[in-house]
């Protein structure tokens, strides 16, 4: 197969990839595959977004169905799950391997896997743990969770690892989206805490850049010690094992944090959801635990 890039010809043995969706992430993936020598067919609902990639060697399909017909490996990176169904409505997916890295929920991924199976395609769901500037930069540490049949993942691993790292999350199609959402939820909580911390010190005689170093180092050290301990407690069921600062001490300390915020004129709305859960757990008689028990308070019985 011959691939032409910027007016030159080169021979490549890499399989063709069809990519649907050229937002910031899709475009970054496209450029990584082109740079690695993969023949690429692209499609986007707004055709003008494909023009720069055409100049770099990609073939541009007029329709999503045309793009899907060009390759066995079809990758969708669209706005949402509904967009995937709309784009591929009427496309012949028989014999295709559909890899969907569109952001969605675990339930949507499982339903989309069944949707693909009914159309004769094998399916992998992806959860992207990266931002566009990390794509094509191995040292940046970005990766994608993929879930679905391990055999399909292994067959396409070489191509999937080109933009960012690739990790198989399990056979259940929903596991990639689930772990993606879990990690992003933790990130949001971390940044909520960082926002509160900066709000406390921003109007004082404190160098914010120097404080940022202290803050990031502190968060990293606490996560390094605390997150594995939490996992161990959940696995053993003993939330008191190896506890250094028990729940009673933490709840007492939380009162100081809330008073400090009040003195600084800072809202406590980012803190109180968590501190309230800790107080509830303590009131239920778990003073010798650490904070792991709040997870039990978050669990909603499954229907």
ZAMI-577117 format. One line per 8 residues: their letters; for each residue z negated, y, x of C-alpha. Coordinates in nm, 4 decimals. Each point is the difference from the previous one (the first is absolute). Layout:
<nodes>
A = Z Y X | ...;
</nodes>
This chain:
<nodes>
XXXXXXXX = 0.0000 0.0000 0.0000 | 0.0930 0.3409 0.1349 | -0.2218 0.3016 -0.0510 | 0.1233 0.3537 0.0594 | -0.2489 0.2699 0.0939 | 0.0957 0.3623 0.0626 | 0.3591 -0.0895 0.0793 | -0.0696 -0.2918 0.2363;
XXXXXXXX = 0.0371 -0.3719 -0.0613 | -0.2467 -0.2695 0.0915 | -0.0325 -0.3632 -0.0934 | -0.3249 -0.1190 -0.1523 | -0.1165 -0.3376 -0.1220 | -0.2873 0.1416 -0.2064 | 0.0219 -0.0675 -0.3751 | 0.0916 0.2808 -0.2336;
XXXXXXXX = -0.2772 0.1663 -0.1973 | 0.0412 0.1819 -0.3311 | -0.2487 0.2844 -0.0461 | -0.0519 0.1703 -0.3352 | -0.1896 0.3275 0.0134 | 0.0307 0.2770 0.2588 | -0.3119 0.2060 -0.0369 | -0.1908 0.0876 0.3158;
XXXXXXXX = -0.1199 -0.3574 0.0539 | 0.3263 -0.1678 -0.0943 | 0.1945 0.2280 0.2323 | -0.2421 -0.0742 0.2842 | 0.0433 -0.3742 -0.0560 | 0.3782 0.0428 -0.0113 | 0.0105 0.1832 0.3318 | -0.2197 -0.2626 0.1649;
XXXXXXXX = 0.2298 -0.2806 -0.1115 | 0.3117 0.1887 0.1071 | -0.1515 0.0747 0.3411 | -0.0775 -0.3721 0.0416 | 0.3607 -0.0945 -0.0760 | -0.0352 -0.1305 -0.3536 | 0.3029 0.0520 -0.2263 | -0.1322 0.1981 -0.2934;
XXXXXXXX = 0.1195 0.0812 -0.3491 | -0.1907 0.2768 -0.1741 | -0.0193 0.1371 -0.3508 | -0.1896 0.2916 -0.1473 | -0.0029 0.1462 -0.3478 | 0.0787 0.3405 0.1568 | 0.3090 -0.0826 0.2125 | -0.0344 0.2997 0.2329;
XXXXXXXX = -0.3071 -0.1582 0.1597 | 0.2193 -0.2778 0.1376 | 0.2395 0.2321 0.1822 | -0.2010 0.0359 0.3251 | -0.0377 -0.3789 0.0195 | 0.3719 -0.0493 -0.0570 | 0.0589 0.2183 0.3062 | -0.2355 -0.2304 0.1931;
XXXXXXXX = 0.1884 -0.3157 -0.0947 | -0.1333 -0.1127 -0.3371 | 0.2336 -0.1023 -0.2773 | -0.0662 0.1851 -0.3241 | 0.0249 -0.1858 -0.3301 | 0.0969 0.1807 -0.3165 | -0.2437 -0.2012 -0.2105 | -0.3170 -0.1989 0.0535;
XXXXXXXX = 0.1798 -0.3135 -0.1175 | 0.2709 0.0565 0.2613 | -0.2624 0.0402 0.2695 | -0.1795 -0.3179 -0.1073 | 0.3270 -0.1931 0.0052 | 0.0578 0.0896 0.3658 | -0.2934 -0.1880 0.1538 | -0.2293 -0.2930 -0.0517;
XXXXXXXX = -0.3062 0.2075 0.0945 | -0.0483 0.2791 -0.2538 | -0.2805 0.2500 0.0632 | -0.1167 0.2419 -0.2688 | -0.1985 0.3118 0.0923 | 0.0045 0.1996 -0.3209 | -0.2196 0.2369 -0.1981 | -0.1887 -0.2587 -0.2012;
XXXXXXXX = 0.0220 -0.3507 -0.1417 | 0.1950 0.1138 -0.3063 | 0.2627 0.1498 0.2313 | 0.0562 -0.3405 0.1598 | 0.0795 -0.1600 -0.3338 | 0.2230 0.2892 -0.1025 | 0.1928 0.0054 0.3283 | 0.0658 -0.3739 0.0016;
XXXXXXXX = 0.0730 -0.0358 -0.3703 | 0.3221 -0.1960 -0.0193 | 0.0108 -0.0780 0.3746 | 0.0751 -0.3599 0.0991 | -0.3075 -0.1107 0.1965 | 0.0792 -0.3703 0.0059 | -0.0627 -0.1354 0.3485 | -0.1450 0.3300 0.1219;
XXXXXXXX = -0.3320 0.0659 0.1699 | -0.1516 0.3094 -0.1595 | -0.2637 0.1848 0.2028 | -0.1675 0.2775 -0.1950 | -0.2005 0.2535 0.2014 | -0.0306 0.2381 -0.2940 | -0.3589 0.1085 -0.0655 | -0.1430 -0.1884 -0.2967;
XXXXXXXX = -0.2924 -0.2003 -0.1304 | -0.0727 -0.3706 0.0536 | 0.0841 -0.0757 -0.3633 | 0.3331 0.1797 0.0316 | 0.0821 -0.1987 0.3145 | -0.0775 -0.3300 -0.1706 | 0.2118 0.0939 -0.2996 | 0.2841 0.1144 0.2271;
XXXXXXXX = -0.0147 -0.3328 0.1867 | 0.0513 -0.1841 -0.3289 | 0.2755 0.2466 -0.0930 | 0.1773 -0.0765 0.3290 | -0.0449 -0.3758 -0.0422 | 0.1619 0.0138 -0.3435 | 0.3008 0.1661 0.1641 | 0.0306 -0.2629 0.2722;
XXXXXXXX = -0.1557 0.2028 0.2818 | -0.2882 -0.0680 0.2351 | -0.2525 0.2832 0.0167 | -0.2367 0.1677 0.2415 | -0.2194 0.2936 -0.0927 | -0.0916 0.2514 0.2683 | -0.2824 0.2483 0.0456 | 0.0776 0.2605 0.2654;
XXXXXXXX = -0.2916 0.0981 0.2237 | 0.1832 0.2793 0.1782 | 0.1466 0.3446 -0.0485 | 0.3625 0.0850 0.0854 | -0.0708 0.1441 0.3493 | -0.1539 -0.3371 0.0974 | 0.3194 -0.1929 -0.0801 | 0.1865 -0.1157 0.3087;
XXXXXXXX = -0.2978 0.0859 0.2224 | -0.1764 -0.3295 0.0809 | -0.2916 0.1681 0.1742 | -0.0813 0.1905 -0.3199 | -0.1431 -0.3197 -0.1463 | 0.1674 0.0079 -0.3412 | 0.0721 -0.3192 -0.1873 | 0.0966 -0.1413 -0.3381;
XXXXXXXX = -0.1876 -0.2668 -0.1933 | 0.2436 -0.2513 -0.1493 | -0.0971 -0.2568 -0.2606 | 0.1987 -0.2785 -0.1553 | 0.1448 -0.3239 0.1414 | -0.0872 -0.0384 0.3671 | 0.3357 -0.1607 0.0680 | 0.1858 0.3055 -0.1250;
XXXXXXXX = -0.2183 0.2252 0.2115 | 0.0565 -0.2067 0.3134 | 0.3755 -0.0122 -0.0601 | 0.0196 0.3802 -0.0050 | -0.2911 0.0804 0.2310 | 0.2226 0.1282 0.2830 | 0.1660 0.2558 -0.2265 | -0.3196 0.0960 -0.1792;
XXXXXXXX = -0.1791 0.0677 0.3294 | 0.2590 0.2536 0.1154 | -0.1246 0.3116 -0.1856 | -0.3729 -0.0785 0.0342 | -0.2131 -0.3091 0.0447 | 0.0098 -0.2723 -0.2657 | -0.2980 -0.2031 -0.1232 | 0.0129 -0.2824 -0.2516;
XXXXXXXX = -0.2822 0.0507 -0.2502 | 0.0377 -0.3261 -0.1935 | 0.2155 -0.1877 -0.2471 | -0.1241 0.1961 -0.3014 | 0.2495 0.2838 -0.0490 | -0.2797 0.2388 -0.1001 | -0.2017 -0.0256 0.3213 | 0.2018 0.2535 0.2000;
XXXXXXXX = -0.0435 0.2693 -0.2642 | -0.3665 -0.0905 -0.0405 | -0.0841 0.0319 0.3690 | 0.2096 0.3157 0.0243 | -0.1966 0.1558 -0.2861 | -0.3312 -0.1206 0.1421 | 0.0624 0.1570 0.3404 | 0.1308 0.3233 -0.1496;
XXXXXXXX = -0.3031 0.0158 -0.2300 | -0.2268 -0.0313 0.3029 | 0.2001 0.2727 0.1736 | -0.0466 0.2306 -0.2976 | -0.3741 -0.0593 0.0085 | -0.0084 0.0734 0.3717 | 0.1909 0.3257 -0.0408 | -0.2229 0.0947 -0.2917;
XXXXXXXX = -0.2962 -0.0292 0.2344 | 0.1824 0.1943 0.2702 | 0.0831 0.2755 -0.2492 | -0.3665 0.0291 -0.0985 | -0.1039 0.0092 0.3653 | 0.2399 0.2833 0.0820 | -0.1107 0.1880 -0.3112 | -0.3584 -0.0095 0.1283;
XXXXXXXX = 0.0755 0.1486 0.3423 | 0.3127 0.2121 -0.0436 | -0.1810 0.3345 -0.0428 | -0.2565 -0.0598 0.2731 | 0.0143 0.0642 0.3743 | 0.1623 -0.3387 0.0586 | 0.3302 -0.0688 0.1746 | 0.1965 -0.1930 -0.2594;
XXXXXXXX = 0.2188 -0.1652 0.2612 | -0.3017 -0.1176 0.1968 | -0.1674 -0.1121 -0.3207 | 0.3136 -0.1945 -0.0889 | -0.0398 -0.2084 0.3163 | -0.3641 -0.0717 -0.0833 | 0.0952 -0.0897 -0.3566 | 0.2858 -0.2350 0.0855;
XXXXXXXX = -0.2052 -0.1742 0.2701 | -0.2948 -0.0399 -0.2380 | 0.2157 -0.1436 -0.2779 | 0.1655 -0.2423 0.2398 | -0.3329 -0.1255 0.1379 | -0.1531 -0.0421 -0.3459 | 0.3080 -0.1806 -0.1299 | 0.0081 -0.2260 0.3053;
XXXXXXXX = -0.3548 -0.1159 -0.0650 | -0.0342 0.0339 -0.3749 | 0.3214 -0.1420 -0.1442 | -0.0266 -0.3472 0.1627 | -0.3680 -0.0141 -0.0964 | 0.0930 0.0715 -0.3615 | 0.2576 -0.2807 0.0052 | -0.2604 -0.2369 0.1420;
XXXXXXXX = -0.2472 0.0880 -0.2748 | 0.2625 -0.0586 -0.2684 | 0.0949 -0.3373 0.1450 | -0.3594 -0.1194 0.0397 | -0.1349 0.1555 -0.3172 | -0.3039 0.1231 0.1953 | 0.0115 0.3789 0.0017 | -0.3229 0.0285 0.2023;
XXXXXXXX = 0.1107 -0.1848 0.3124 | -0.0128 0.2177 0.3120 | -0.0652 0.3207 -0.1966 | -0.1129 0.2873 0.2202 | -0.0164 0.2803 -0.2551 | -0.0938 -0.1399 -0.3388 | 0.1019 0.1365 -0.3344 | -0.3358 0.1652 -0.0634;
XXXXXXXX = 0.0345 0.2005 0.3233 | 0.3602 0.0906 -0.0741 | -0.0737 0.1235 -0.3504 | -0.2843 0.2139 0.1317 | 0.2346 0.1406 0.2644 | 0.2626 0.0726 -0.2629 | -0.2367 0.2474 -0.1653 | 0.0056 0.2042 0.3216;
XXXXXXXX = 0.3783 -0.0078 0.0096 | 0.0180 0.1309 -0.3552 | -0.2547 0.2744 0.0674 | 0.1880 0.1049 0.3124 | 0.3203 0.0344 -0.1995 | -0.1812 0.2156 -0.2550 | -0.1379 0.2238 0.2768 | 0.3502 0.0381 0.1466;
XXXXXXXX = 0.1544 0.0799 -0.3362 | 0.2106 -0.3161 0.0086 | 0.0699 -0.2142 -0.3063 | -0.1394 -0.3527 0.0104 | 0.2762 -0.1430 -0.2190 | 0.1483 -0.2029 0.2858 | -0.3383 -0.1554 0.0827 | -0.1722 -0.0642 -0.3289;
XXXXXXXX = 0.2180 -0.2874 -0.1296 | -0.1080 -0.2082 0.2991 | -0.3581 0.1239 0.0256 | -0.0491 -0.0648 -0.3713 | 0.1153 -0.3592 0.0434 | -0.2409 -0.0465 0.2898 | -0.2866 0.1363 -0.2106 | 0.0909 -0.2380 -0.2843;
XXXXXXXX = 0.0014 -0.2977 0.2352 | -0.3383 0.1009 0.1379 | -0.1412 0.0394 -0.3519 | 0.1128 -0.3576 -0.0698 | -0.2434 -0.1188 0.2699 | 0.2188 -0.0411 0.3103 | -0.1847 0.2220 0.2455 | 0.0417 -0.2330 0.3021;
XXXXXXXX = 0.3783 -0.0176 -0.0243 | 0.2443 0.2348 0.1653 | 0.2761 0.1627 -0.2053 | 0.2049 -0.3163 -0.0618 | -0.1539 -0.0507 -0.3427 | 0.1806 0.2986 -0.1487 | 0.3104 -0.2207 0.0013 | -0.1645 -0.2143 -0.2663;
XXXXXXX = -0.0436 0.3102 -0.2146 | 0.3713 0.0783 0.0287 | 0.1189 -0.3396 -0.1192 | 0.1456 0.0058 -0.3512 | 0.0121 -0.3412 -0.1713 | 0.3561 -0.1300 -0.0099 | 0.1542 -0.0619 -0.3383;
</nodes>
